[in-house]
Amino acid sequence: MYFKKIETEGLAHYSYMIGDADDIAVIDPMRDVEVYMHEARKAGMRIKYIFETHRNEDFVIGSMELAKKTGATIYISGHEDLGHVYGEKIREGFKLYIGKISIKAIHTPGHTLGHMSYAVYEEGIEEAYMVFTGDCLFMGDLGRTDFYGEENLEKMTGLLYESVFGKLLPMGDHVLLCPAHGAGSACGDSMDERPYSSFGYEKATNQLLKVSSKEEFIEKFARMRIKPRYFERMETLNVKGADFVGNSIVLNALTVDEVAEMKDDILLIDARTKEGYIGGHIPESIYLPKGNLTAFLGSIYLPDKKIAFVIDRKMGEIEEIYWHCKRIGFDNMVGYLPDSIEMWQKNGHNVDQLETISAKEYKEMPKGDDFILLDIRDYNEMDAKDPDENKVNIPLKSLYESLDKLDKNKTIFVLCGSGNRATTAAAFLKVRGYDVAVITGGAEMYRNFV
Protein backbone atom coordinates (compact mmCIF):
# COMPACT_ATOMS: atom_id res chain seq x y z
CA MET A 1 0.00 0.00 0.00
CA TYR A 2 1.16 3.52 -0.84
CA PHE A 3 0.18 6.30 1.61
CA LYS A 4 1.16 9.95 1.92
CA LYS A 5 -0.29 12.71 4.08
CA ILE A 6 0.14 16.24 2.68
CA GLU A 7 -0.20 19.17 5.09
CA THR A 8 -0.98 22.53 3.52
CA GLU A 9 1.07 25.05 5.48
CA GLY A 10 -0.90 27.97 6.83
CA LEU A 11 -4.31 26.35 6.34
CA ALA A 12 -4.11 23.39 8.71
CA HIS A 13 -5.50 21.38 5.78
CA TYR A 14 -4.68 17.71 5.30
CA SER A 15 -4.97 15.95 1.97
CA TYR A 16 -3.98 12.37 1.32
CA MET A 17 -2.56 10.11 -1.36
CA ILE A 18 -3.36 6.42 -1.15
CA GLY A 19 -2.91 3.64 -3.67
CA ASP A 20 -1.50 0.29 -4.62
CA ALA A 21 0.17 -1.33 -7.61
CA ASP A 22 0.36 1.43 -10.25
CA ASP A 23 -2.44 3.78 -9.21
CA ILE A 24 -3.05 6.48 -6.60
CA ALA A 25 -6.18 8.24 -5.33
CA VAL A 26 -5.93 11.76 -3.89
CA ILE A 27 -8.35 12.89 -1.19
CA ASP A 28 -9.28 16.62 -1.07
CA PRO A 29 -6.33 18.10 -3.00
CA MET A 30 -5.25 21.69 -2.38
CA ARG A 31 -5.18 24.26 -5.18
CA ASP A 32 -1.49 24.08 -6.15
CA VAL A 33 -1.34 20.45 -7.21
CA GLU A 34 2.28 19.99 -8.24
CA VAL A 35 3.09 18.35 -4.89
CA TYR A 36 0.82 15.38 -5.71
CA MET A 37 2.33 14.91 -9.14
CA HIS A 38 5.83 15.17 -7.68
CA GLU A 39 5.10 12.51 -5.07
CA ALA A 40 3.50 10.25 -7.68
CA ARG A 41 6.56 10.55 -9.90
CA LYS A 42 8.81 9.68 -6.96
CA ALA A 43 6.74 6.57 -6.35
CA GLY A 44 6.64 5.62 -10.02
CA MET A 45 2.83 5.63 -9.88
CA ARG A 46 -0.04 7.46 -11.56
CA ILE A 47 -2.77 9.60 -10.01
CA LYS A 48 -5.91 8.00 -11.37
CA TYR A 49 -8.66 9.02 -8.92
CA ILE A 50 -9.64 12.10 -6.90
CA PHE A 51 -12.15 12.03 -4.05
CA GLU A 52 -13.77 15.07 -2.45
CA THR A 53 -15.30 14.66 1.00
CA HIS A 54 -17.45 17.79 0.61
CA ARG A 55 -17.52 21.27 -0.83
CA ASN A 56 -14.78 22.93 1.17
CA GLU A 57 -15.32 26.44 2.51
CA ASP A 58 -11.87 27.41 3.72
CA PHE A 59 -9.65 26.73 0.70
CA VAL A 60 -9.82 26.39 -3.07
CA ILE A 61 -9.93 22.72 -4.06
CA GLY A 62 -7.48 21.61 -6.73
CA SER A 63 -9.48 18.72 -8.18
CA MET A 64 -10.12 20.17 -11.63
CA GLU A 65 -6.52 21.19 -12.31
CA LEU A 66 -5.16 17.90 -10.97
CA ALA A 67 -7.60 15.97 -13.17
CA LYS A 68 -6.67 18.07 -16.19
CA LYS A 69 -2.98 17.33 -15.69
CA THR A 70 -3.30 13.62 -14.90
CA GLY A 71 -6.51 12.43 -16.53
CA ALA A 72 -7.83 11.33 -13.13
CA THR A 73 -11.54 10.78 -12.47
CA ILE A 74 -13.08 13.07 -9.83
CA TYR A 75 -15.69 11.64 -7.45
CA ILE A 76 -18.04 13.92 -5.50
CA SER A 77 -21.09 13.35 -3.32
CA GLY A 78 -24.37 12.54 -5.04
CA HIS A 79 -26.31 13.17 -1.82
CA GLU A 80 -26.53 16.95 -2.36
CA ASP A 81 -26.82 18.95 -5.57
CA LEU A 82 -24.70 22.07 -5.22
CA GLY A 83 -24.37 22.79 -8.92
CA HIS A 84 -20.94 21.27 -9.52
CA VAL A 85 -19.72 21.66 -13.09
CA TYR A 86 -17.33 18.74 -12.67
CA GLY A 87 -17.07 15.31 -11.08
CA GLU A 88 -18.82 11.97 -11.15
CA LYS A 89 -21.49 11.80 -8.46
CA ILE A 90 -21.36 8.79 -6.14
CA ARG A 91 -23.50 7.67 -3.23
CA GLU A 92 -23.06 5.64 -0.07
CA GLY A 93 -21.82 2.14 -0.80
CA PHE A 94 -19.79 3.07 -3.86
CA LYS A 95 -16.59 1.01 -3.85
CA LEU A 96 -13.42 1.44 -5.87
CA TYR A 97 -10.68 -1.19 -6.09
CA ILE A 98 -7.04 -0.12 -6.41
CA GLY A 99 -4.71 -3.11 -6.46
CA LYS A 100 -5.12 -4.92 -3.16
CA ILE A 101 -7.06 -2.17 -1.41
CA SER A 102 -10.55 -0.78 -1.82
CA ILE A 103 -12.13 2.57 -0.98
CA LYS A 104 -15.77 2.62 0.14
CA ALA A 105 -17.95 5.76 0.27
CA ILE A 106 -19.89 6.49 3.49
CA HIS A 107 -22.47 9.27 3.61
CA THR A 108 -21.72 11.25 6.79
CA PRO A 109 -23.90 14.41 6.78
CA GLY A 110 -23.80 17.06 9.49
CA HIS A 111 -21.06 19.45 8.48
CA THR A 112 -22.79 19.54 5.11
CA LEU A 113 -25.77 17.57 3.82
CA GLY A 114 -23.78 15.72 1.20
CA HIS A 115 -20.62 15.11 3.24
CA MET A 116 -18.82 11.86 2.43
CA SER A 117 -16.19 9.87 4.32
CA TYR A 118 -14.08 7.21 2.63
CA ALA A 119 -13.09 3.94 4.30
CA VAL A 120 -10.04 1.97 3.17
CA TYR A 121 -10.04 -1.84 3.26
CA GLU A 122 -7.21 -4.27 2.63
CA GLU A 123 -7.84 -7.31 0.47
CA GLY A 124 -9.41 -10.22 2.36
CA ILE A 125 -10.07 -8.21 5.56
CA GLU A 126 -13.62 -7.19 6.49
CA GLU A 127 -12.68 -4.47 8.99
CA ALA A 128 -11.76 -1.01 7.73
CA TYR A 129 -8.12 -0.01 8.07
CA MET A 130 -8.52 3.79 7.96
CA VAL A 131 -11.21 6.37 7.17
CA PHE A 132 -10.82 9.76 5.52
CA THR A 133 -13.37 11.67 7.60
CA GLY A 134 -13.18 15.09 5.92
CA ASP A 135 -14.82 17.69 8.18
CA CYS A 136 -16.96 15.19 10.07
CA LEU A 137 -14.61 13.93 12.80
CA PHE A 138 -11.35 15.64 13.75
CA MET A 139 -8.65 14.96 16.31
CA GLY A 140 -10.19 16.34 19.49
CA ASP A 141 -13.02 18.11 17.70
CA LEU A 142 -15.95 17.75 15.28
CA GLY A 143 -16.98 19.60 12.13
CA ARG A 144 -19.07 22.73 12.61
CA THR A 145 -22.77 22.34 11.82
CA ASP A 146 -23.89 25.96 11.34
CA PHE A 147 -23.40 26.52 7.61
CA TYR A 148 -27.10 26.08 6.81
CA GLY A 149 -28.22 28.81 9.21
CA GLU A 150 -29.60 28.89 12.71
CA GLU A 151 -32.94 27.53 11.54
CA ASN A 152 -31.23 24.27 10.52
CA LEU A 153 -28.70 24.10 13.35
CA GLU A 154 -30.45 21.44 15.42
CA LYS A 155 -31.15 19.32 12.33
CA MET A 156 -27.55 19.44 11.09
CA THR A 157 -26.11 18.75 14.54
CA GLY A 158 -28.42 15.76 14.86
CA LEU A 159 -27.20 14.47 11.50
CA LEU A 160 -23.60 14.83 12.65
CA TYR A 161 -24.38 12.80 15.77
CA GLU A 162 -25.88 10.02 13.63
CA SER A 163 -22.88 10.08 11.30
CA VAL A 164 -20.26 9.90 14.04
CA PHE A 165 -21.99 7.64 16.55
CA GLY A 166 -24.05 5.60 14.11
CA LYS A 167 -21.62 5.09 11.23
CA LEU A 168 -18.01 5.94 12.03
CA LEU A 169 -17.26 4.92 15.62
CA PRO A 170 -18.99 1.49 15.31
CA MET A 171 -16.40 0.58 12.66
CA GLY A 172 -13.96 -0.20 15.48
CA ASP A 173 -11.46 1.37 17.84
CA HIS A 174 -8.59 0.20 15.67
CA VAL A 175 -9.58 2.34 12.67
CA LEU A 176 -7.09 5.09 11.82
CA LEU A 177 -8.56 8.60 11.62
CA CYS A 178 -7.57 10.78 8.65
CA PRO A 179 -9.40 14.14 8.90
CA ALA A 180 -9.23 17.02 6.44
CA HIS A 181 -7.95 19.52 9.01
CA GLY A 182 -5.75 19.90 12.06
CA ALA A 183 -5.23 22.46 14.82
CA GLY A 184 -5.70 26.03 13.62
CA SER A 185 -8.38 25.38 11.01
CA ALA A 186 -11.42 27.65 10.77
CA CYS A 187 -13.58 24.53 10.38
CA GLY A 188 -13.31 23.59 14.05
CA ASP A 189 -12.79 25.16 17.46
CA SER A 190 -10.35 23.06 19.47
CA MET A 191 -8.54 20.48 17.37
CA ASP A 192 -5.70 18.68 19.08
CA GLU A 193 -2.14 19.35 17.97
CA ARG A 194 -1.08 15.79 17.13
CA PRO A 195 -0.42 14.17 13.77
CA TYR A 196 -2.40 10.92 14.04
CA SER A 197 -5.29 9.37 15.87
CA SER A 198 -7.73 6.47 15.81
CA PHE A 199 -11.43 6.08 16.47
CA GLY A 200 -10.62 4.39 19.77
CA TYR A 201 -8.34 7.19 20.89
CA GLU A 202 -10.98 9.78 20.03
CA LYS A 203 -13.58 7.85 22.05
CA ALA A 204 -11.18 7.95 25.00
CA THR A 205 -10.03 11.59 24.74
CA ASN A 206 -12.39 13.69 22.58
CA GLN A 207 -14.59 15.54 25.07
CA LEU A 208 -17.29 16.21 22.48
CA LEU A 209 -17.88 12.46 22.26
CA LYS A 210 -18.60 12.20 26.01
CA VAL A 211 -22.38 12.26 25.65
CA SER A 212 -25.08 9.71 26.41
CA SER A 213 -27.72 10.73 23.87
CA LYS A 214 -28.42 12.62 20.67
CA GLU A 215 -30.31 15.26 22.65
CA GLU A 216 -27.36 15.85 24.96
CA PHE A 217 -25.04 16.10 21.97
CA ILE A 218 -27.24 18.72 20.29
CA GLU A 219 -27.45 20.74 23.50
CA LYS A 220 -23.66 20.56 23.95
CA PHE A 221 -22.52 21.19 20.38
CA ALA A 222 -25.17 23.10 18.43
CA ARG A 223 -24.19 26.76 18.15
CA MET A 224 -23.53 29.37 15.51
CA ARG A 225 -19.90 30.23 14.86
CA ILE A 226 -18.04 33.04 13.12
CA LYS A 227 -18.04 32.56 9.37
CA PRO A 228 -15.02 34.21 7.70
CA ARG A 229 -15.91 36.61 4.89
CA TYR A 230 -14.13 34.66 2.17
CA PHE A 231 -16.04 31.40 2.78
CA GLU A 232 -18.85 32.45 0.43
CA ARG A 233 -16.34 32.99 -2.37
CA MET A 234 -14.84 29.55 -1.72
CA GLU A 235 -18.29 27.97 -1.92
CA THR A 236 -18.68 29.40 -5.42
CA LEU A 237 -15.19 28.52 -6.66
CA ASN A 238 -15.49 24.97 -5.35
CA VAL A 239 -18.50 24.14 -7.50
CA LYS A 240 -17.92 26.39 -10.54
CA GLY A 241 -14.16 25.92 -10.65
CA ALA A 242 -11.34 28.37 -9.98
CA ASP A 243 -8.69 29.50 -12.44
CA PHE A 244 -5.77 27.10 -12.71
CA VAL A 245 -2.64 28.36 -10.95
CA GLY A 246 0.10 26.26 -12.56
CA ASN A 247 3.48 25.96 -10.90
CA SER A 248 4.97 29.41 -11.47
CA ILE A 249 4.90 32.31 -9.04
CA VAL A 250 3.71 35.44 -10.84
CA LEU A 251 4.63 38.21 -8.42
CA ASN A 252 7.06 41.01 -9.26
CA ALA A 253 9.10 43.33 -7.07
CA LEU A 254 7.75 46.88 -6.96
CA THR A 255 9.60 50.16 -6.66
CA VAL A 256 8.89 52.66 -3.90
CA ASP A 257 7.42 55.06 -6.47
CA GLU A 258 5.05 52.37 -7.76
CA VAL A 259 3.84 51.57 -4.25
CA ALA A 260 3.40 55.26 -3.42
CA GLU A 261 1.36 55.80 -6.59
CA MET A 262 -0.99 52.84 -6.04
CA LYS A 263 -1.15 52.93 -2.24
CA ASP A 264 -4.64 54.42 -2.02
CA ASP A 265 -6.09 51.78 -4.36
CA ILE A 266 -4.67 48.61 -2.82
CA LEU A 267 -4.47 46.71 0.43
CA LEU A 268 -0.85 47.03 1.54
CA ILE A 269 0.05 44.11 3.81
CA ASP A 270 3.11 44.43 6.02
CA ALA A 271 4.37 40.88 6.57
CA ARG A 272 7.46 41.79 8.59
CA THR A 273 7.83 41.26 12.33
CA LYS A 274 5.39 42.76 14.79
CA GLU A 275 8.21 44.81 16.32
CA GLY A 276 9.26 46.08 12.91
CA TYR A 277 5.72 47.16 12.07
CA ILE A 278 5.15 48.90 15.41
CA GLY A 279 8.48 50.72 15.14
CA GLY A 280 7.84 52.08 11.67
CA HIS A 281 5.54 51.20 8.76
CA ILE A 282 4.16 52.69 5.57
CA PRO A 283 1.07 54.73 6.50
CA GLU A 284 -2.23 52.84 6.12
CA SER A 285 -0.53 49.47 5.69
CA ILE A 286 -1.89 46.50 7.65
CA TYR A 287 0.21 44.18 9.79
CA LEU A 288 -0.46 40.58 8.79
CA PRO A 289 2.52 38.18 9.03
CA LYS A 290 2.79 34.94 7.11
CA GLY A 291 1.81 32.83 10.12
CA ASN A 292 -1.55 34.62 10.49
CA LEU A 293 -2.25 35.33 6.83
CA THR A 294 -4.62 32.51 5.94
CA ALA A 295 -6.35 32.66 9.32
CA PHE A 296 -7.28 36.35 9.13
CA LEU A 297 -6.86 37.81 5.64
CA GLY A 298 -10.08 36.19 4.45
CA SER A 299 -11.86 37.05 7.70
CA ILE A 300 -11.19 40.77 7.39
CA TYR A 301 -11.11 41.40 3.64
CA LEU A 302 -12.87 40.13 0.53
CA PRO A 303 -10.95 38.05 -2.06
CA ASP A 304 -11.31 40.56 -4.89
CA LYS A 305 -9.10 43.09 -3.06
CA LYS A 306 -5.89 44.16 -4.83
CA ILE A 307 -2.91 43.34 -2.61
CA ALA A 308 0.75 44.31 -2.39
CA PHE A 309 3.17 43.17 0.28
CA VAL A 310 5.77 44.90 2.39
CA ILE A 311 8.60 42.52 3.30
CA ASP A 312 12.25 42.30 4.17
CA ARG A 313 14.40 40.75 1.44
CA LYS A 314 13.41 37.13 2.05
CA MET A 315 12.64 35.51 -1.28
CA GLY A 316 11.45 32.25 0.22
CA GLU A 317 8.96 34.02 2.46
CA ILE A 318 7.26 35.97 -0.33
CA GLU A 319 6.86 32.73 -2.27
CA GLU A 320 5.14 31.12 0.69
CA ILE A 321 2.93 34.19 1.11
CA TYR A 322 1.98 33.99 -2.57
CA TRP A 323 0.73 30.42 -2.24
CA HIS A 324 -1.01 31.13 1.05
CA CYS A 325 -3.07 33.78 -0.75
CA LYS A 326 -3.75 31.64 -3.82
CA ARG A 327 -5.01 28.76 -1.69
CA ILE A 328 -7.77 30.91 -0.22
CA GLY A 329 -8.72 32.59 -3.49
CA PHE A 330 -6.87 35.92 -3.11
CA ASP A 331 -5.57 36.00 -6.67
CA ASN A 332 -5.29 39.75 -7.22
CA MET A 333 -1.70 40.26 -6.03
CA VAL A 334 0.13 43.13 -7.73
CA GLY A 335 3.62 42.71 -6.26
CA TYR A 336 5.85 43.28 -3.26
CA LEU A 337 8.25 45.89 -1.92
CA PRO A 338 11.57 44.37 -0.76
CA ASP A 339 13.84 46.07 1.79
CA SER A 340 10.65 47.96 2.39
CA ILE A 341 10.96 50.55 5.14
CA GLU A 342 14.60 51.35 4.42
CA MET A 343 13.85 52.02 0.74
CA TRP A 344 10.64 53.89 1.61
CA GLN A 345 12.50 56.33 3.86
CA LYS A 346 15.46 56.70 1.49
CA ASN A 347 13.00 57.94 -1.12
CA GLY A 348 11.79 60.70 1.17
CA HIS A 349 8.56 59.16 2.47
CA ASN A 350 7.42 59.31 6.07
CA VAL A 351 6.67 56.25 8.17
CA ASP A 352 3.94 55.80 10.74
CA GLN A 353 4.13 54.17 14.14
CA LEU A 354 1.65 52.27 16.27
CA GLU A 355 1.11 53.28 19.88
CA THR A 356 1.79 50.59 22.47
CA ILE A 357 1.50 50.07 26.20
CA SER A 358 3.01 47.19 28.12
CA ALA A 359 0.73 44.81 29.99
CA LYS A 360 2.28 46.03 33.26
CA GLU A 361 1.72 49.69 32.40
CA TYR A 362 -1.86 48.96 31.38
CA LYS A 363 -2.55 47.16 34.66
CA GLU A 364 -1.14 50.03 36.71
CA MET A 365 -2.65 52.97 34.81
CA PRO A 366 -5.60 54.88 36.34
CA LYS A 367 -8.90 53.54 35.08
CA GLY A 368 -11.76 55.83 34.07
CA ASP A 369 -14.46 55.87 31.42
CA ASP A 370 -12.42 57.52 28.66
CA PHE A 371 -11.12 54.29 27.12
CA ILE A 372 -12.24 50.93 25.74
CA LEU A 373 -10.50 47.63 26.26
CA LEU A 374 -10.99 45.75 23.00
CA ASP A 375 -10.33 42.04 23.47
CA ILE A 376 -10.10 40.46 20.01
CA ARG A 377 -9.57 36.87 21.15
CA ASP A 378 -12.10 34.12 20.56
CA TYR A 379 -14.56 33.52 23.38
CA ASN A 380 -12.98 30.21 24.41
CA GLU A 381 -9.64 31.92 25.16
CA MET A 382 -10.91 33.98 28.12
CA ASP A 383 -9.57 33.58 31.65
CA ALA A 384 -10.80 34.88 35.01
CA LYS A 385 -7.47 36.69 35.48
CA ASP A 386 -7.87 38.75 32.30
CA PRO A 387 -8.59 42.51 32.56
CA ASP A 388 -12.25 43.42 32.24
CA GLU A 389 -12.64 47.16 32.89
CA ASN A 390 -14.63 48.76 30.03
CA LYS A 391 -14.10 45.60 28.01
CA VAL A 392 -15.68 44.91 24.63
CA ASN A 393 -15.02 41.45 23.21
CA ILE A 394 -15.01 41.27 19.41
CA PRO A 395 -13.07 38.36 17.89
CA LEU A 396 -10.69 39.56 15.17
CA LYS A 397 -12.52 37.44 12.58
CA SER A 398 -15.68 39.52 13.03
CA LEU A 399 -14.17 42.93 13.78
CA TYR A 400 -14.97 44.26 10.29
CA GLU A 401 -18.72 43.94 10.92
CA SER A 402 -18.76 45.18 14.55
CA LEU A 403 -17.24 48.66 14.32
CA ASP A 404 -20.48 50.19 15.59
CA LYS A 405 -19.60 48.81 19.05
CA LEU A 406 -16.54 51.08 19.25
CA ASP A 407 -16.47 54.81 20.09
CA LYS A 408 -14.06 56.91 18.00
CA ASN A 409 -13.96 59.49 20.80
CA LYS A 410 -12.24 57.08 23.18
CA THR A 411 -8.79 55.52 23.20
CA ILE A 412 -9.01 51.83 22.37
CA PHE A 413 -6.51 49.51 24.01
CA VAL A 414 -6.34 46.30 21.97
CA LEU A 415 -5.68 42.97 23.69
CA CYS A 416 -5.03 39.44 22.46
CA GLY A 417 -3.01 36.52 23.81
CA SER A 418 0.48 37.81 23.03
CA GLY A 419 0.14 40.93 20.86
CA ASN A 420 0.23 39.59 17.29
CA ARG A 421 -3.48 39.65 16.55
CA ALA A 422 -3.88 42.87 18.55
CA THR A 423 -1.35 44.55 16.25
CA THR A 424 -3.37 43.49 13.21
CA ALA A 425 -6.61 44.72 14.79
CA ALA A 426 -5.06 48.02 15.85
CA ALA A 427 -3.68 48.61 12.35
CA PHE A 428 -7.12 47.86 10.87
CA LEU A 429 -8.78 50.33 13.24
CA LYS A 430 -6.15 53.07 12.90
CA VAL A 431 -6.67 53.19 9.13
CA ARG A 432 -10.35 53.86 9.91
CA GLY A 433 -9.64 56.77 12.20
CA TYR A 434 -9.69 55.15 15.65
CA ASP A 435 -7.28 56.13 18.44
CA VAL A 436 -5.63 52.82 19.28
CA ALA A 437 -2.80 51.31 21.30
CA VAL A 438 -1.61 47.70 21.46
CA ILE A 439 -1.17 46.03 24.84
CA THR A 440 2.19 44.37 24.24
CA GLY A 441 2.63 40.94 25.75
CA GLY A 442 -1.14 40.53 25.75
CA ALA A 443 -3.22 38.64 28.26
CA GLU A 444 -0.44 36.14 28.87
CA MET A 445 1.86 38.87 30.17
CA TYR A 446 -0.96 40.65 32.04
CA ARG A 447 -1.65 37.55 34.13
CA ASN A 448 1.96 37.59 35.34
CA PHE A 449 1.26 40.84 37.16
CA VAL A 450 -2.02 39.82 38.81
N, C-alpha and C positions, 0 to 999 in steps of 0.2 A: 504494500500500500504506500502511495505517495501522499504526504500531508505537509502543508505549509500554512502558517498563520501570518498574515500581513497586517501590521498595525500602521494606520495612517496617522502620522505625527501631527499633533495639534488638534485633531478631531476626536481622539479616543474612539476611533472606528476600527473594528476588526473585520477583515475579509479573509476568506480561506480558499486554499487550493487543495483539492483532494482527487485522487485518481488511482489507477492501476494499469498495468500493461503499458499501452501507448497513449492513453487518453487522460485528460484532466478536466474536472469541473471546477468552476470558480463561483464562490458564494458571495454575493453583494460586493462587486468590485467598485473601487473608488474611481474617480474621474480620469486621472492620469494612469493609464493602463499598462505602460511599458514594463512596470515591475513584474506583472504576471507573465508577460511574454518572455522577459529575461529569465525568470525562474523556470519556465517551461523549457526554454532552450538549454539551460544548465542541466535539466533532468533528461533531456533528449526525448521529451514528450510533447504532445499537442493539446492545446486548449480546445475542447470539443463541445463543452456545455457550460452554460451560465445560469445560475439560479438566483432569483431575487426573493427575499423573504417577505418584503412588503415595499410599498412606495415610501422611500426614505424622505424625511423632512429636513434633516440637518446637513446633508451633503449631496452633491450631484453624483448620481450613479453613472458608472462608466460602461454599462452593459452594451449599449449600441456601438460605441467605438471599438470595444474589445471584440464584439461579434464581427464588425466590419473588417478588422485586421486579421482575424483568425478563422472566420467562417463558422464560428460556434453558434449553436442553437440557444436562444434565450427562453427560459421558462419563468412565467409569472403566474400569480394566483388567478384562478378562474372563479373565485368565490366573491369577488367584488369587481364591478365594472367602473374603472376610473378614467376610461378613455385612452388607454395606452395605444400608441401608434406602432408599437413593436411587441414582440414576444409571443410565444405559444402558451396559451392558457391551460393550466393543469389544475386538477382538483385533488382532494384528499384521496390517498390510495395510489396515486401515480407512482410508478417505480421505474427506475432507470438502472440498468446494469452496466458497470464499467469494470471489465476484467473480473476479478474475484470479489468485488464489492458491489453493493447496490445502495441506491439512495431512494428513500421513500418519503413522499410528501405527506405532511400532517397539517390539517387546518387548525390553527391556533389563534382565533380572533380575540380581541380585547384591546390591544394597542391600536390596531386597525381591524376593520371587519374582514378583510381578506387575508390577513396575516398568515403566512405559512412557515412551518419549521420543517427541517429536513433531517431524517434519521439515516444513519449509515450502518449497514449490516455487512458482516463478513460472510463469505460463502460457507454454507452448511451450518451456520449458527443462527438460532431464532432470536436471541436477544440483541437489541441494538447496541452498537459499540459507542457511538457518539451522536449528538443531535446539534445541528445548527439552529439555535433558538431565535435568531434575529433580535427583535425588540420585545420579545415575550418574557423571557426569564434571563436575568443578568446575574453576575456574581455579587451577591449581597443586596440585590434590588430587583425590581420588576418594571416592565415598560409602562409608561404613563398612559392613562386611559381617557384623557380629556380632549382629544382632538376633534371629537364630534359635537362639542358644546356641552354646556352644563345640563341641558335637557336630556342628553343621552349618557350622562356620566355613570349613573347607577347601572344602566344596561351594559355598557362597555366594560365596567369593572367586574360585573357578574360574569361576562364572557371570558375575561382574563382568568378569573378563578376557575372556571370550568376547563379552560385550556391547560392551566398549570397543574391543578390538582386532579383533573379528570383524564388528561391525556399524557402529559409529560412525566410527572413524578412517578406514576405507576409503572413506567418502563423499567425502573430498577435503579437502586442506589449506585450501581457500578457505572452508569452511563456518563460519559464525559460531556461536559457542558461547553458549547462553543457559541457564545453570544455575539451580537453585532457591535457591541460597545463595551468600553471599560470605564474606569473612574475618570470623571471630568466631562462626560458626555451630557449634552442638553436633553437627552432622551430619558434620563433617570435622575434621581436625587442623591443617592448615597451608595453608589457602586463601590465595591471593595477593590483595593489596589493590590490585586494578585493576578498572575497570568493565567491560571488554570483552575478549574473546579469540576465537580461532579454533581449529579442530582442528589446523591446521598449527603455530600458535604453541605449543599445548600439547605437541605432539610434540617441539618444539624445546626447551622449557623445563621441562615438568612432570617432575620427577625420578622419580615413581612409574611413568612410562611408559617409563623406561630399562631395560627388561628384554628378554631374548632368548627367553623361553619362558613358558608357563603355569605350570610348576613353579617357576621363579624368581620369578614374580609372587606366587604363593601364599606362598612362603617369606618374601618381602619385605613383604607387605601384610597377611597374615592374622593378626589379633590381636584379643583382646577389649578393649573400651574401656569407659570409665565411662558408665553409662546414667543420666541424671538421673531423679530420683524421679517427676517429673510426666509422663514419657513414656508410662507405662502409661495414665494418664488420657486423654492425647491420643489414644492408639490406640483407646480406646472412643468418645470424642466424635466421632472422624473416620470412624466407620462407622455409629454410631447417631444422630448429629446432636447438635449443641450448641444451647442456647437462642439465639435471635436477639438481637442486641445493639442494633439500631437505630442511630440517629445521636446520641442524647442521652447526655450524661454524667450518671449518677445517682450523685452523691457529694457529701455535705453536709459543711460545716464543723462541727466538734465543739467543745464547750466544754471547758475544763480539767477541770471537775467530771465531765463525761461520760467523758472519757478515764480519769480517776482511778478511777471506779467500775467501768469495764469492763476495766481494764488486765490483770488476772489471767486474763481469758478470751479475750484476743485476741493476735495477733502485732502488735506495735507496731514499725513500720519507720521508722527515722530516715533520711530521704532528703536531709539537708542535706550540707554539706561534711564531709570526713573530719576536718579541724581543728576544726570546730564540734562534731562528735560527741565527739571525744577530750576537748575542753575542758569539756564539760558536756552530759549527756543524761538523759532520763527513765530512771530505773532499769528494767532488764530490756528496754529497747528494743534493736533490732538495727540496726546501720548497714548500709544497702543503698541506695546512690545510684541515680539513674535510669539512669546509664550501665551499671551492673552488674546491674540488676534482672532482666531476662529471662534473663541468663546464669546467675544463681545462686539466685534465689528458688525456682524449680522444682527445683533440685538439692538444696536444703536442707530445704524444707518441702513438704507435700502440698497440692494445690489446694483442698481443702475447708476450709482454715484461715481463720478470720475475721481480717481485716486492717484496721488503721488506720494512717495515715501521720503522721509528724511532719515539717513542712516550714517554710521561711520563707514569707513572703507572696508567692508567685510563682504566680499563677493558671495561667499557661501550662504550668508544670512539672507541677502536679498533674493537669492534663488529659492530658499525655503519659504520666504514670505510670499513670493509669487505663487507658488503652488498652494500655500494655505488659502490664498484668496480665490484661486481658480476652483478649488474643491468645494467652496461654498457659494459659487456662482458670481463672485465679484470679478468680472472680466474686464472692466473698463479701467485698466491701469495705464497711466500715461508716462510713467518713468520714475526715476529716483534721483535724489541729490546726494552724492557721496561727499565725505569730508564736510558735512553739511554746515554746522554752525561756524566753523573756522572760515569756510569760503563765503558764507553769508555776510559775516562781519567784514572780511577783507574787501568786499565789494560795496561797503558803505551802508549796509542795512542794519537797523537796530534789532536787538533781540528782546524778548519779553521774559519775565520770570514769574514763577508761581509762588504765592505766599505759603509759608508752612509754619506749623507750630508743633513742638515735640509733644508726645503724649504726657510727659511730666509737666510741661508748661501748661497744657490744656487742663490737666487735673487741678493745678494750683491757681489758675486764674479766677478772678471774681466772676461769679455767675449772676447774670441779670436776665432781662427779657429781650435784649437787643441782638440776639444771635440765634441761629438754628444749628443743631447738631444733626447733620445728614448722615445716617448710617446706610451705606449702600450694599451691605452684605445680604445674603439670602436669609430668610427667616430662621432656618435651622442652624445658623451659625451663632445665634445669640447666647449670651452667658449672663448670669446674675451679677457678675462683677463688672459688666460693661457700663460706661457712662449713660445716663438717661435724661439729664436735664435738657429740656426743650428739644427732645429727640423726634425726628421724623425718619421713619424707616422706608426707604424706597430702593429695592434691589437695582443694581446697575442695569440689568437687562430690561427694566421697565422705566428707567429714568426719563427717557425721551417722551413718554406719554403722561408723565406725572408732574410736569413743571408747575402746574397750577397750585401745588402744595407748598411751594417755596416762595418766600417774600424777598423781592429784589432790594428792599430797604434794610435788610438785615444781613450781617456777616454770616456766611454759611461755612461751618467747620465740617469737613468731609472725613468720614471714618470708614475704614474697612479692616481686614484682619491684620495687614502689615503695611499698607500704604500704596501698593501697586494699583489696585482698582480705584482707590480714592483719588489718585493722581489723574487717572483717566476721567473720572466723573468731574473732578474740579476743572480740568481743561475744557470739557464739554460745556460746563456751566459758565465758565469765564467768557468763552466765545459769545455766549448769549447774554452777557451783560451782568452776571451775578458777581457779587463780592465774595470770593471764596478763599479758603485756606485749607491745606491738607494737614491732617494730624499724622505726623510721621511716626512710624513704628506701629501705628494702628492699635486695635483693641488688644493685641497680644502684648504690646509694650505697656499699655495703660494698666492692665491687670497687675503688672509687676510693681506698681506704685500704690495699689489699694491696700 
